[in-house]
Amino acid sequence: MAAAENYPADLKYHSEHDWARIEGAEAVFGITWKAQDMLGELVFFQPPVVGATVTKDGAYGEIESVKAVSDLVAPLSGKVIQVNDKLQSTPETINDDPYGEGWLVRIELADPAEADALLDVEAYKQLLVEE
Amino acid sequence: MPGLKRTPLFDRHIALGARMVPFAGYEMPVFYEGVISEHKAVRTDSGAFDASHMGVLEIAGPGTHQGLQQLLSNDLDRIGAGEAQYELMTNEQGGIVDDLIVYRRDEESYLVIVNASNRETDVSWLTERLPQGVDFRDVSDDRALIAVQGPGALKRLGLEPARSFTFAEIELFGVPCICARTGYTGEAGCELVCAADSAVKLWDAILAAGVAPCGLGARDTLRLEACLPLHGQDITPETDPISAGLGWAVALGKEFTGIERLRQIAAEGPSKRLVPFVMDQPGIPRQGMSIVPYGEVTSGSHSPMLDIGIGMGYVESKKGEPGSMLTIDVRGRPLWAVVVTKPVYTSSRKYTDRKGEW
């Protein structure tokens, strides 16, 4: 069952419809409700390997629906320390719970100050209205 | 959407909450609830598709039969009134201008249903080549076409089973229509052609009978699992029916446009063949990806029934036997796939049924 449209206030947002939840020196990444809605039912997640370096605004993996492929864009830079392996068998979890069980990767932040450049929830919602 | 045409069922699609996309000049539903649930509805019970964007041609009068015989690949002498036949319309080089289904109504009267994307090309091709005096009408804008497909489809509509590729003029839910036992999903069912202004009444009655509305997304994944080619991707004016595995629809013994070249290809054996394949590793093949070293994916997607990537593509003939391993370049990742038998998946037949043979 697809989630209802929502954008949690405790997240930081990237304009490519990715989110980051900052937890001290680490951050969890995922895609927003809008991203999963645009793609449709997700059927495949190609994650980065643990230990890989991700760069803010760069692609760090791929996600596919029946009809479309999309790059995953890193909201922040760092090193991958955990991948949500459950998505290999149940990628539709991203549609069902994009901010919870549908998280994608956990990284060790290279520069926590980068987060200042991300959007807060109000700015992200404004972006959605303008798009 | 500006510049796009709408089918008679447009308002119904919007009311059902469909996601609309441009397709072949029309604004069409890609899904209502979701591609996967709609796909599974057709494989397990029934689904209804608005296919009113397709071209519907009425061709009749003295010279029609012989005229079509000279332009289409299959042998029209093998069907009588009330029977249908799959055809390739080929150019002088044996390339496929379009694939279509003819419905023979009488000795000299045919209904022809063609791909929406090729409607104008086909109308020009046919009118320039059919004999003088043949009455040719493009009635596409006055007709609606609703496909109802799936193992439970006929029961839902209260229709008795009938032989595949036959049709009859009937009244269904009070709507006069042509009910053809054809389709594009690999399942039993029918395709209904009715007057445009009766389409809403027929559609509402079909959905009220418990048939799930399905969009173009499921239509594409269903036809791919069933290994039915899509013109413009798997077959084109640059590819021929023999290489595409459609030799069964080519009457090599009769004369029609492109026959000399097709006889030559059939005699020599095609250098490339269109084959279905199933991924042996996680990853989804997509149209245009390379099959290393000498081939190309023409259709690829996720199979909702098998939950893996599947596709079709042209490979060197010697690599085209079921069981052959292929390497597909999935955005830089070389992934293994295996050539399989047709169909990959329908409710009654699966490629794994015959796996023991290879």
Interface residues (C-beta under 8 A of the other chain):
Chain A: A2 G40 E41 V43 F44 Q46 E62 E64 S65 V66 K67 V69 Q88
Chain B: R19 V30 F31 G34 V35 I36 G217 D220 T221 P282 G283 I284 R286 S301 H302 P304 D307 G309 R331
